[in-house]
């Protein structure tokens, strides 16, 4: 069993581009060089990796795709988010959604609305908001990778519109959470915090409220600490999932946003 886990560690390291040399790979996985050589030979014989040149470098082969062909990232993320959403509901009593980016939209991946006593559109499946005017969208833009943000903003060709969005992103970062414009149908309010992996947003958690019952500032005073704690806890769970349960100290591959 230990040999199997070591082999998977080596395969993951090769996949992440850590195999500049056998010595570097051995250091990355924390195994003796002789052990790494035997594991590389086994993985190469099984067709999962291959030499790429005379420098001793290895790369993964197309066969590794069979290891992930049945993996549904959205279903996995929704499943691990649900316990965090249920705990958050018990703490703040307002409903919350897990939002992920798809192009220029933020989509509700899962929610705890069905457990709420408030009737705030419980048919959440597939609901989406523009990344440029939603609380989760501004939270995502404020804490995503700089290159990703610039790529998203490049779609805004109107300079005044782009400047307004960048201004709101700056305000969001200073405020510490995103705020939804309540004038946009269906007229509900929301504040949102980023779910980060490696310091970069991969999703957002929000708190949805009725403007006639509260303001964004009041909701933030009441709910923001619990919302941030839930987002942080979910981010760590995502990180552990991509790191094989060993924790953030080994690093994690950042899940990509939908395009």
Secondary structure by P-SEA (a helix, b strand, c coil): caaaaaaaaaaaaaaacccccaaaaaaaacccaaaaaaaaaaaaaacccccccccbbbbbccccccccccccaaaaaaaaaaaaaaaaaaaccbbbbbccccccccccccccccccccccccccccbbbbccccaaaaaaaacccaaaaaaaacccccaaaaaaaaaaaaaaaaaccccccccccccccbbbbbbcccccccbbbbbbbbcccccaaaaaaccaaaaaaaaaaaaaaaaaaaacccccccccccccccc
